[in-house]
């Protein structure tokens, strides 16, 4: 019976726009794995009580999206090394009456950076939660790291917390991109309804990889400029699907399909919403 199937959900405020249900339900259909996945909209003040109520209501776990990721880590009884290092959780699962927190955003970022050489200078735009997950991937690489942010002190604090010797720049500093082999946008700049991200990529390495976490629109101004210059690109859907894979396994006890078939469904949905 459906009532006996494992159930999971995405929790956010708002959350109706989330693409997680499409991803998870596509994989459930493709694998034939029994399960269900829903959307839970929850105001910040009610998050902790809602999580505990849903736990008792039979959910096996939840994906957590903005603005609850930091609170999710605090709610948990246990947390993975990644969640603790990043300072936020995007996955909560229930195991033997305990809430376990994890952060799989860095897994999605690693997927997007698979073709990165890991050697030339890396430019990280932003110093918020998404940037923390990106720096978690970069911190052990022996490369020059440059962090661009509106507030210099916040970028300095981020680098210090991760023990990274990074060069700090303002958002409009074109010199920060010189010879960079990797550029990551970890801000909402360039997203539909947000101000554009202005970045001079002309000085980046010819084989540089430019990764934008934004996926609405899928081809941001940053990626369009990168393509115009012949740079390699990775869009936000790569990260979105990448971070969902380990969550699917934890919720439903099955591996997500290796192929990228879910991307076509996501592209169709984004086109429908445009």
Backbone as a ProteinNet text record, in pm:
[ID]
protein_1_A
[PRIMARY]
XXXXXXXXXXXXXXXXXXXXXXXXXXXXXXXXXXXXXXXXXXXXXXXXXXXXXXXXXXXXXXXXXXXXXXXXXXXXXXXXXXXXXXXXXXXXXXXXXXXXXXXXXXXXXXXXXXXXXXXXXXXXXXXXXXXXXXXXXXXXXXXXXXXXXXXXXXXXXXXXXXXXXXXXXXXXXXXXXXXXXXXXXXXXXXXXXXXXXXXXXXXXXXXXXXXXXXXXXXXXXXXXXXXXXXXXXXXXXXXXXXXXXXXXXXXXXXXXXXXXXXXXXXXXXXXXXX
[TERTIARY]
83.2	0	87.4	34.6	108.8	143	52.8	74.6	197.6	240.6	357.6	487.5	479.4	597.6	681	813.8	896.8	854.2	845.8	803.9	911.2	940.9	1035.7	976.1	1043.7	989.4	1101.4	1071.2	1159.1	1092.9	1170.3	1118.6	1186.6	1106.4	1162.3	1056.5	1097.7	1003.2	1048.6	987.1	885.2	949.9	865.1	917.4	841.1	731.3	650.3	726.5	827.7	906.1	1009.6	1029.6	1138.6	1127.1	1243.2	1248.5	1278.3	1299.7	1332.3	1225.3	1094.3	993.7	1003.5	1032.1	1044.9	1163.5	1274.6	1393.9	1365.9	1315.4	1296.1	1190.8	1082.4	975.9	1020	1102.2	1155.5	1240.8	1326.4	1412.3	1332.7	1228.6	1143.8	1078.7	1031.6	970.3	1073.4	1192.4	1294.2	1349.7	1358.7	1414.5	1307.6	1178.9	1072.2	1070	1143.7	1150.5	1022.4	956.2	837.8	876.7	796.7	825.7	740.6	739.6	663.5	744.1	719.7	797.2	705.6	712.5	619.2	692	615.4	664.7	604.6	688.1	641.8	690.2	597.5	634.3	625.2	731.4	741.1	811.6	746.5	808.2	925.3	1024.5	1145.7	1120	1030	1005.6	945.6	885.2	817.5	897.6	1018.1	1092.2	1123.3	1180.1	1221.5	1103.8	994	877.9	818.5	819.9	765.5	848.1	980	1067.7	1038.3	1023.4	998.8	859.3	762.6	627.8	629	698.5	704.4	779	876.6	948.4	850.3	767.7	671.3	559	540.7	435.4	479.7	605.8	647.8	738.3	784.7	878.7	1012.9	1078.8	1212.3	1319	1285.6	1380.8	1332.9	1411	1375.5	1498.3	1477.9	1573.2	1539.9	1640.4	1620.9	1674.5	1591.5	1634.6	1620.4	1652.8	1652.8	1514	1508.5	1619.9	1656.4	1636.3	1642.5	1772.1	1869.4	1983.8	2067.1	2086.6	2164.8	2087.1	1957	1873.5	1867.3	1866.7	1860.8	1979.2	2094.7	2212.9	2196.5	2137.3	2117.4	2013.5	1915.1	1808.2	1858.1	1958	2001.7	2068.8	2053.8	2122.8	2266.4	2288.4	2420.9	2438.6	2563.8	2590.7	2716.2	2717.2	2834.2	2946	3066.6	3180.8	3157.2	3098.5	3074.4	2976.1	2866.9	2767.4	2827.6	2907.7	2969.9	3068.6	3147.5	3246.4	3179.9	3074.6	3005.1	2917.6	2872.6	2791.1	2643.9	2601.5	2461.9	2430.9	2302.8	2259.5	2148.7	2157	2048.7	1976.5	2017.4	1951.3	1937.7	1817.4	1793.1	1728.8	1779.4	1717.8	1695.9	1596.9	1562.9	1616.3	1696	1749.8	1742.2	1665.1	1654.8	1626	1522.4	1474.7	1574.3	1666.4	1761.1	1759.8	1782.3	1786	1932.3	1964.8	2101	2106.2	2205.3	2218.2	2336.7	2318.3	2427.4	2417.7	2526.5	2526.4	2579.4	2493.6	2532.9	2555.2	2543.9	2570.1	2711.4	2805.6	2943.4	2958.8	2871.3	2873.2	2827.9	2723.1	2676	2779.3	2848.9	2953.3	3067.1	3105.5	3211.8	3173.6	3046.5	2998.7	3015.3	2982.2	2994.3	3139.4	3230.2	3371.3	3454	3389.4	3462.2	3569.9	3548.5	3647	3746.2	3737.8	3831.6	3968.6	4075.2	4210.4	4260.2	4202	4242.1	4379.6	4429.8	4566.1	4573.3	4510.2	4519.1	4437.8	4450.9	4376.8	4226.1	4161.1	4015.9	3952.1	3848.9	3775.1	3640.3	3614.3	3487.8	3412.2	3295.4	3214.7	3108.7	3117.7	3023	3089.6	3022.6	3075.7	2963.5	2851.7	2738.8	2740.9	2623.1	2612.9	2660.7	2623.6	2666	2817.2	2872.4	3017.2	3089.5	3029.9	3090.4	3103.3	2998.4	3002.9	3108	3122	3224.1	3364.4	3384.5	3517	3553.1	3453	3477.6	3544.7	3504.9	3566.6	3706.5	3727	3851.7	3961.5	3924.9	4017.8	4144.8	4135.1	4252	4330.4	4289.6	4360.8	4475.5	4587.6	4703.1	4692.3	4612.9	4592.2	4564.4	4582.9	4552.5	4400.9	4346.8	4203	4175.5	4082.4	4044.1	3894.5	3857.6	3717	3670.2	3562.2	3503	3372.2	3353.5	3230.7	3205.2	3079.3	3045.7	3113.6	3105.8	3161.6	3294.2	3400.9	3534	3550.6	3499.1	3516.2	3452	3338.7	3272.9	3355.5	3413.8	3499.7	3624.6	3680.7	3798.6	3765.6	3647.9	3605.9	3585.6	3529.7	3508.3	3641.4	3735.6	3866.6	3934.6	3924.8	3987.5	3924.7	3793.3	3723.7	3765	3787.8	3826.6	3978.5	4049.8	4195.2	4258.9	4198.9	4245.5	4315.2	4429.8	4499.1	4448.7	4345.2	4280.5	4303.5	4304.8	4310.1	4166.2	4139.6	4003.7	3990.8	3882.6	3859.6	3715.9	3692.3	3556.7	3494.9	3361.8	3292.4	3333	3372	3401.1	3550	3630.2	3774.1	3806.2	3826.1	3852.1	3984.1	4079.5	4209.3	4198.9	4092.9	4075.8	4062.9	4019.1	3995.8	4119.4	4225.2	4341.7	4403.2	4413	4473.6	4395.5	4275.9	4197.3	4158	4170.8	4129.7	3992.4	3940.3	3807.8	3740.2	3612.9	3530.2	3399	3361.8	3238.2	3153.1	3030.8	2935.6	2849.9	2869.3	2792.4	2699.5	2654.3	2558.4	2430.2	2330.3	2205.4	2210.2	2322	2335.5	2322	2242.1	2216.3	2091.7	2036.3	1911.9	1795.4	1692.6	1572.2	1520.7	1503.6	1454.8	1563.5	1689.9	1801.8	1891.9	1974	2065.8	2161.2	2210.9	2305.5	2441.3	2516.5	2653.4	2745.4	2822.2	2916.7	3054.7	3109.3	3240.6	3318.9	3439.6	3527.4	3607.6	3562.6	3626.7	3734.9	3760.1	3854.5	3995.7	4029.1	4163.2	4177.7	4070.8	4079	4156.1	4202.8	4274	4182.4	4240.4	4159.3	4079	4128	4055.2	3982.9	3958.9	3895.5	3755.7	3716.8	3581.2	3505.3	3388.4	3303.9	3176.8	3154.1	3040.8	2950.4	2824.4	2724.8	2621.3	2604.8	2508.3	2363.8	2341.8	2206.9	2154.7	2025.7	1967.7	1839.5	1804.3	1688.8	1726.4	1770.8	1772.4	1888.3	1875.5	1979.3	2107.4	2094.1	2211.4	2211.6	2287.3	2298	2387.5	2389.3	2478.6	2624	2659.7	2796.8	2832.1	2742.6	2769.9	2767.7	2679.9	2675.9	2808.1	2861.5	2989.4	3102.3	3096.6	3198.9	3196.5	3077.3	3065.2	3116.5	3086.6	3131.8	3283.8	3350.4	3496	3556.3	3470.7	3520	3560.1	3515.7	3545.8	3448.1	3488.5	3401.4	3303.5	3184.2	3083	3015	2961.3	2876.5	2763.5	2639.5	2525.3	2472.3	2374.7	2323.1	2249	2198.1	2128.5	2223.7	2349.4	2447.3	2462.5	2473	2484.2	2355.2	2241.5	2112.3	2090.6	2116.1	2098.6	2205.9	2327.9	2437.2	2413.4	2361.1	2337.3	2218	2128.4	2009.3	2038.9	2143.5	2172.1	2194.6	2284.7	2302.3	2178.7	2102.4	1979.7	1879.2	1866.6	1774.6	1810.1	1938.4	1982.2	1949.7	1967.8	1941.8	1792.1	1709.8	1566	1505.4	1543.5	1472.4	1553.8	1679	1758.9	1796	1798.8	1835.9	1921.9	2006.9	2092.2	2014.5	2035.5	1974.4	2037.7	1962.7	2018.8	2141.2	2239.6	2363.1	2345.9	2251.3	2235.7	2172.9	2175.6	2130.2	1990.6	1906.8	1773.6	1686.7	1708.7	1626.1	1645.9	1759.9	1786.8	1684.7	1644	1547.2	1415.3	1373.1	1250.5	1264.8	1381.1	1405.7	1408	1469.2	1472.8	1332.6	1249.8	1112	1034.5	1057.2	987.9	1033.5	1163.1	1213	1158.6	1147.7	1091.4	943.9	873.7	731.8	713.8	806.6	795.3	841.3	919.6	977.6	870
-119.4	0	125.5	233.6	358.3	409.7	390.6	442.6	381	265.2	199.3	236.1	314.5	352.8	452.1	452	556.2	693.7	789	923.7	1023.7	1116.1	1223.4	1352.6	1463.9	1592.5	1694.8	1807.8	1923.3	2027.3	2090.3	2190.3	2323.7	2427.7	2560.7	2667.3	2792.9	2904.9	3015.9	3024.2	2932.9	2806.2	2711.7	2586.4	2537.6	2605.6	2557.7	2556.5	2640.1	2648.6	2537.7	2460.3	2362	2259.4	2225.1	2121.4	1983.7	1976.9	1849.3	1742.9	1776.7	1672.2	1611	1692.4	1640.6	1545.5	1583.5	1497.9	1365.2	1372.4	1251.5	1158.6	1214.8	1131.4	1068.7	1140.9	1082.8	961.9	974.3	862	746.9	777.8	671.2	592.6	664.6	597.3	514.2	570.6	502.8	378.5	383.4	269.3	168.8	208.9	121.9	110.6	200.6	199.4	258.5	190.7	250.2	369.2	473	590.6	707.8	810.8	931.6	1051.6	1165	1284.9	1406.2	1494.5	1606.6	1738.3	1845.1	1979.1	2023.5	2076.3	2131.4	2275.7	2369	2509.5	2540.7	2598.7	2618.4	2750	2836.5	2962.4	2936.6	3024.6	3002.2	2972.7	3045.4	3027.8	2891.7	2827.9	2700.5	2580.1	2603.5	2494.9	2379.7	2409.7	2302.1	2216.1	2279.1	2201.4	2123.1	2182.3	2113	1989.9	2002	1888.3	1773.7	1805	1699.9	1639.3	1720.8	1668.1	1575.1	1614.9	1531.9	1401.3	1409.1	1289	1189.2	1236.3	1146.9	1106.3	1186	1154.4	1048.9	1007	895.6	927.3	1051.2	1081	1015	966.7	909.5	1017.8	1134.2	1243	1357.1	1465.5	1583.5	1645.4	1702.6	1798	1933.8	2009.7	2141.1	2248.5	2348.4	2458.3	2588.8	2700.5	2829.7	2860.5	2922.7	2976.4	2888.4	2758.2	2670.6	2591.7	2605.7	2514.2	2525.3	2644.7	2659.6	2605.9	2631.7	2581.4	2430.1	2373.4	2227.6	2162	2224	2168.9	2173	2279.4	2294.6	2197.2	2163.8	2073.4	1930.2	1893.6	1754.1	1704.9	1574.6	1509.4	1474	1445.6	1413.7	1482.8	1509.7	1576.3	1519.3	1515.9	1469.1	1571.9	1528.3	1620	1735	1704.5	1808.5	1912.2	1868.1	1961.2	2051.8	1993.2	2073.8	2174.6	2131	2220.5	2333.7	2300.8	2401.2	2490.5	2436	2514.4	2515.1	2417.4	2410.2	2268.6	2233.3	2101.4	2117.2	2039.4	2039.7	1905.2	1812.2	1682.3	1643.8	1604.3	1547.3	1410.6	1311.5	1178.7	1131.1	1046.2	993.9	850.5	824.5	691	658	556	508.2	622.8	699.2	808.8	924.3	933.4	1044.1	1112.5	1242.8	1321	1338.8	1292.7	1301.3	1405.7	1493.5	1602.3	1577.9	1615.9	1607.3	1727.1	1754.2	1856.9	1794.3	1781.2	1721.1	1825.8	1955.3	2059.7	2047.1	2010.7	2000.3	1884.4	1782.8	1672.7	1723.9	1805.2	1864.5	1956.3	2031.8	2121.1	2039.5	1932.4	1846.3	1790.2	1757.9	1706.4	1812.3	1937.3	2045.2	2075.9	2043.5	2077	1958.7	1853.4	1732.6	1759	1856.1	1883.3	1991.9	2039.2	2140.5	2078.3	2148.8	2095.8	2094.4	2179.5	2183.4	2242.1	2322.6	2375	2527.1	2586.1	2730.7	2806.6	2938.7	3021	2999.6	2997.5	2979.8	3106.8	3154.8	3273.2	3228.6	3263.9	3230.7	3360.2	3372.6	3493.6	3469.3	3543.3	3529.8	3477	3497.9	3451.5	3400	3359.7	3307.6	3156.2	3097.7	2953.6	2872.1	2913.2	2840.3	2850.4	2966.5	2984.2	2896.1	2876.4	2789.6	2646.9	2599.8	2465	2455.6	2561.5	2562.2	2562.9	2643.3	2651.4	2519.7	2446.2	2313.6	2223.5	2239.1	2162.2	2212.5	2342.2	2403	2407.1	2396.1	2430.3	2344.6	2220.8	2132.9	2129.9	2211.2	2215.6	2316.2	2278.7	2368.2	2464.2	2566.8	2663.7	2800.4	2902.1	3038.4	3054.8	3097.2	3117.9	3266.5	3317	3457.8	3465.8	3535.8	3547.9	3690	3701.5	3831.8	3844.5	3956.2	3975.2	4123.9	4158.9	4299	4346.5	4261.5	4296.4	4224.8	4300.7	4241.6	4163.4	4216.4	4151.9	4013.4	3997.8	3867.8	3766.2	3807.9	3719	3681.5	3776.3	3749.1	3648.5	3665.2	3573.8	3432.9	3422.9	3292.4	3222	3293.1	3233.8	3189.9	3272.2	3239.6	3115.9	3104.8	2990.4	2859	2862.1	2742.1	2722.6	2813.2	2800.8	2816.3	2901	2920	3055.5	3056	3180.9	3233.7	3315	3362.9	3511.9	3552.6	3693.5	3745.4	3855.3	3909.2	4027.8	4027.7	4132.7	4182.1	4301.8	4351.7	4289	4297.3	4233.9	4292	4417.3	4483	4484.2	4403.8	4401.3	4305.6	4360.5	4278.6	4201.9	4253.3	4187.9	4052.2	4034.1	3907.7	3788.8	3812.9	3704.3	3670.8	3749.8	3732.5	3593.6	3521.9	3388	3281.5	3310.8	3212.6	3094.9	2974.2	2855	2806.1	2866.6	2829.2	2952.9	2970.9	3080.1	3019.5	3047.5	2995.5	3111.5	3119.3	3216.1	3146.8	3185.7	3128.4	3232.3	3325.7	3427.6	3412.2	3494.1	3494.8	3596.7	3666.6	3763.9	3693.4	3751.1	3690.1	3604.9	3575.6	3498.9	3584.8	3523	3595	3680.2	3808.9	3900.1	3962	3920.7	3974.1	4058.5	4145	4224.1	4133.4	4178	4096	4088.5	3987	3973.6	4022.8	4126	4179.4	4123.6	4048.3	3987	3993.7	4043.3	4051.6	3922.1	3830.5	3700.1	3697.9	3812.1	3814	3775.3	3795.2	3762.7	3622.3	3544.8	3407.5	3319	3206.1	3111.5	3064.4	3034.1	2996.9	2870.3	2781.2	2657.4	2664	2784.1	2801.5	2740.1	2692.3	2643	2748.7	2787.9	2886.3	2816.1	2814.9	2743.8	2843.9	2845	2933.1	2847.1	2864.8	2785.2	2821.5	2939	2981.6	2891.8	2852.3	2773.9	2834.5	2954.5	3023.9	3171.3	3208.8	3129.5	3029.6	2929.3	2827.8	2884.8	2964.3	3031.2	3174.8	3195.8	3328.5	3417.3	3544.6	3635.9	3594.7	3542.3	3496.9	3381.7	3284.6	3170.4	3210.9	3304	3351.5	3419.1	3498.6	3564.9	3462.6	3361.1	3256	3183.2	3150.9	3082.4	3170.5	3299.3	3391.8	3392.7	3375.9	3377.2	3239	3138.3	3003.8	2928.6	2976.8	2907.5	2791.8	2693.7	2582	2625.5	2564.7	2608.9	2489.9	2518.3	2423.8	2504.1	2457.2	2534.5	2479.1	2551.1	2517.7	2385.6	2335.2	2206.5	2092.1	2105	2000.3	1984.6	2097.3	2093.6	2044	2092.4	2055.4	1904.7	1844.8	1699.9	1626.4	1679.3	1614.2	1606.8	1714.3	1712	1625.3	1601	1520.3	1370.9	1328.4	1185	1117.2	1166.7	1098.5	1107	1214.3	1226	1118.7	1093.4	989.8	855	823.7	696.8	686.9	795.6	793.1	782.4	843.8	839.8	704.5	653.8	541.5	412.4	418.3	296.6	240.5	325	281.6	389.3	348.9	444.6	514.3	643.8	717	672.2	670.8	630.5	713.1	647.3	715.6	809.5	778.7	862.7	996.8	1089.8	1226.4	1250.8	1148.2	1162.4	1263.4	1280.4	1373.6	1516.8	1545	1681.3	1727.5	1637.4	1675.3	1719.4	1648.3	1688.2	1822.2	1848	1976.1	2089.8	2065	2168.1	2202.2	2101	2123.1	2203.7	2173.1	2243.6	2389	2411.6	2549.8	2629.3	2565.6	2633.2	2665	2573.8	2598.5	2715.6	2730	2837.8	2973.8	2971.3	3097.3	3190.9
0	0	0	-62.4	-70	67.7	165.2	299.3	365.3	316.7	374.2	303.5	196.1	122.2	202.3	181.4	242.4	189.9	278.3	238.3	278.4	186.7	213.5	158.5	182.1	137.8	131.3	69.1	72.9	161.5	248.4	341.6	313.7	296.2	273.5	293	277.8	286.6	192.5	73.3	19.9	-35.4	-79	-133.4	-255.8	-290	-402.2	-533.7	-543.8	-667.1	-678.2	-573	-569.2	-681.9	-739.1	-841.4	-782.3	-652.3	-588	-608.9	-597.8	-622.5	-761.3	-862.1	-998.4	-1007.6	-946.1	-948.7	-879.2	-757.1	-677.2	-737.7	-785.2	-842.2	-974.8	-1050.4	-1174.1	-1142	-1042.4	-1004.6	-944.5	-869.1	-815.3	-929.3	-1030.3	-1145.6	-1222.2	-1243	-1322.5	-1253.3	-1122.5	-1049	-1008.3	-1014.5	-967.4	-815.5	-749.9	-604.4	-546.3	-452.8	-390.5	-304.4	-308.8	-228.6	-271.2	-189	-219.2	-172.2	-234.4	-204.5	-215	-115.8	-108.2	-84	-78.6	-47.8	84.8	172.5	299.3	308	313.4	332.7	481.2	533	676.7	706.4	781.9	820.6	914.9	914.1	993.4	1141.5	1203.2	1346.4	1379.8	1281.4	1306.9	1258.9	1208.3	1144.2	1239.8	1354.2	1444.4	1488.3	1528.6	1571.9	1455.3	1335.5	1218.8	1185.3	1194.9	1166.3	1263	1388.5	1487.6	1471	1432.7	1407.6	1287.1	1181.4	1060.9	1088.5	1175.3	1215.8	1276	1365.9	1429.1	1333.2	1226.2	1129.5	1028.9	1036.6	953.6	837	823.1	715.9	745	639.6	657.3	656.1	599	595.1	508	506.8	428.1	364.9	246.6	191.3	251.7	282.6	345.3	251.9	225.3	141.2	218.7	152.8	222	277.4	396.3	475.8	596.3	586	703.6	721.7	632.9	635	762.5	812.6	935.5	1055.5	1059	1168.5	1165.1	1046.4	1033.1	1102.7	1092	1159	1310.3	1360.5	1504.7	1558.6	1477.7	1519.7	1533.7	1454.5	1445	1572.8	1596	1707.5	1669.6	1541.5	1491.1	1356.7	1320.1	1192.8	1128.8	996.9	923.2	933.7	901.7	901.5	804.5	689.1	588.6	640.4	702.6	754.4	861.1	948.9	1054	994.9	898.4	838.5	760.4	687.4	607.1	694	807.2	898.8	864.2	785.3	743.9	697.1	698.5	652.1	549.7	442.8	344.1	338.8	425.1	434.6	581.4	621.5	754	734.4	804.4	800.1	942.8	958.5	1090.6	1101.4	1203.7	1226.5	1375	1410	1547.4	1644.4	1611.4	1696.1	1709.1	1614.5	1614.8	1478.1	1480.5	1357.4	1315.8	1195.2	1143.6	1032.4	1038.9	941.9	848.7	724.1	627.9	534	464.7	361.4	233.1	134.1	6.8	-101.8	-65.6	-164.5	-220.8	-134.6	-182.7	-281.6	-271.6	-368.5	-505.3	-505.4	-630.4	-692.5	-607	-657.3	-717.6	-649.8	-702.6	-838.9	-855.4	-985.2	-1093	-1057.5	-1155	-1189	-1097.3	-1116.9	-1163.9	-1212	-1251	-1356	-1442.9	-1548.1	-1509	-1384.7	-1338.2	-1316.8	-1357.6	-1345.5	-1201.7	-1117.5	-977.8	-954.7	-1047.9	-1033.3	-1042.9	-1144.5	-1163	-1059.9	-1056.2	-960.8	-970.9	-854.1	-847.5	-792.7	-861.1	-818.2	-762.5	-638.4	-572.9	-547.5	-608.4	-594.8	-488.4	-378.2	-268.5	-142.6	-30.1	98.1	188.2	127.3	203.9	212.6	234.3	253.7	135.2	14.1	-104.8	-123.3	-91.8	-102.1	-1.2	114.4	215.8	162	94.5	37.5	-72.1	-149.7	-255.4	-195.4	-91.5	-29.6	38.5	83.7	140	36.8	-90.8	-199.4	-233.8	-220.8	-267.5	-162.4	-35.3	71.9	74.9	30.3	35.6	-94.4	-190.4	-317.5	-309.7	-366.3	-366.3	-484.2	-464.4	-570.5	-508.2	-584.9	-543.6	-539.5	-425.6	-410.9	-392.2	-471.4	-464.7	-436.7	-331.5	-293.1	-319.7	-397.4	-427.7	-349.9	-281.6	-204.6	-184.2	-164.3	-137.3	-9.3	94.8	224.8	244.9	248.4	259.6	390.1	498.3	629.1	631.8	563.6	562.2	484.2	375.4	297.1	375.7	447.5	530.3	640	700.3	807.4	752.9	632.7	570.3	545.8	489.3	461.7	591.2	694.7	822.1	884.5	875.7	934.5	869.1	737.7	665.5	661.7	723.7	726.1	589.8	507.1	369.6	357.6	294.9	266.4	133.2	137.8	15.9	-4.1	-129	-163.5	-170.2	-104.4	-97	-192.5	-271.6	-369.7	-361.4	-410.7	-426.3	-549.9	-560.7	-672.4	-807.6	-809.4	-937.5	-972.1	-904.1	-929.1	-1043.6	-1162	-1281.1	-1269.9	-1194.2	-1181.3	-1111.6	-1036	-962.7	-1057.5	-1180.9	-1276.4	-1359.6	-1346.5	-1431.6	-1414.5	-1526.1	-1533.1	-1455.9	-1409.8	-1333.3	-1421.4	-1366.5	-1440	-1394.2	-1287.7	-1235.8	-1180.3	-1218.7	-1165.6	-1117.7	-993	-935.1	-886.8	-935.8	-880.7	-776.1	-649.9	-539.4	-479.2	-562.4	-519.2	-600.2	-567.2	-644.3	-756.9	-771.8	-880.6	-1015.1	-1101.4	-1231.2	-1233.7	-1116.4	-1110.7	-1156.2	-1208.8	-1249.4	-1133.7	-1160	-1057.1	-971.7	-992.6	-916.1	-1007.2	-948.6	-1031.9	-1109	-1222.4	-1299.1	-1230.1	-1264.1	-1217.2	-1328.1	-1298.4	-1395.2	-1365.6	-1458.9	-1439.2	-1569.4	-1562.2	-1679	-1689.1	-1773.2	-1786.8	-1893.1	-1955.4	-2067.9	-2025.8	-1899.7	-1853.6	-1800	-1798.7	-1748.6	-1846.3	-1796.9	-1883.1	-1995.3	-2110.6	-2226.4	-2203.1	-2116.9	-2088.3	-1953.7	-1904.3	-1773.7	-1771	-1653.7	-1630.3	-1551.4	-1600.8	-1534	-1489	-1359.4	-1299.2	-1228.3	-1266.7	-1204.3	-1133.9	-1003	-927.5	-959.6	-1017.8	-1055.3	-1168.2	-1160.1	-1270	-1325.5	-1280.4	-1337.1	-1356	-1477.2	-1600.3	-1602.7	-1687.8	-1694.6	-1753.9	-1860	-1915.6	-1863.2	-1759.9	-1700.4	-1786	-1752.4	-1822.4	-1808.9	-1691.1	-1668.7	-1762.6	-1775.3	-1863	-2010	-2045.7	-2184.4	-2221	-2129.2	-2154	-2162.6	-2075.8	-2079.7	-2213.1	-2261.2	-2389.7	-2503.3	-2496.3	-2601.4	-2611.3	-2497.3	-2493.5	-2517.5	-2534.1	-2558.8	-2433.2	-2317.7	-2193.1	-2172.4	-2094.4	-2060.4	-1950.8	-1947.5	-1851.7	-1782.8	-1664.6	-1591.5	-1529.9	-1548.8	-1499.9	-1367.5	-1312.2	-1180.7	-1171.9	-1284.2	-1279.8	-1248.4	-1291.1	-1262.4	-1111.4	-1041.7	-895.8	-832.6	-881.8	-823.6	-827.7	-942.8	-955.8	-875.9	-877.7	-806	-656	-597.2	-453.3	-416.3	-512.4	-484.4	-482.7	-553.2	-564.2	-429	-345	-216.3	-127.7	-137.8	-58.2	-97.7	-227.4	-274.8	-212.8	-210.4	-152.5	-5	67	211	240.4	157.4	180.2	141.9	25.9	-33.2	-43	-0.6	3.7	-131.4	-233.3	-368.5	-432.6	-524.7	-593.7	-705	-717.6	-828.3	-959.3	-1069.2	-1198.6	-1235.2	-1296.4	-1332.3	-1450.8	-1537.5	-1656.8	-1619.4	-1713.2	-1686.8	-1742.4	-1745.3	-1802.3	-1730.2	-1600.6	-1524.2	-1572.6	-1633.5	-1678.4	-1782.6	-1870.3	-1973.3	-1911.9	-1809.2	-1740.5	-1672.1	-1615.2	-1550	-1651.3	-1766.7	-1869.8	-1917.9	-1935.4	-1978.4	-1873	-1746.9	-1639.2	-1631.4	-1646	-1643.7	-1761.7	-1876.9	-1994.5	-1971.1	-1906.4	-1877.1	-1782.5	-1688	-1589.2	-1642.4	-1749	-1801	-1854.4
[MASK]
++++++++++++++++++++++++++++++++++++++++++++++++++++++++++++++++++++++++++++++++++++++++++++++++++++++++++++++++++++++++++++++++++++++++++++++++++++++++++++++++++++++++++++++++++++++++++++++++++++++++++++++++++++++++++++++++++++++++++++++++++++++++++++++++++++++++++++++++++

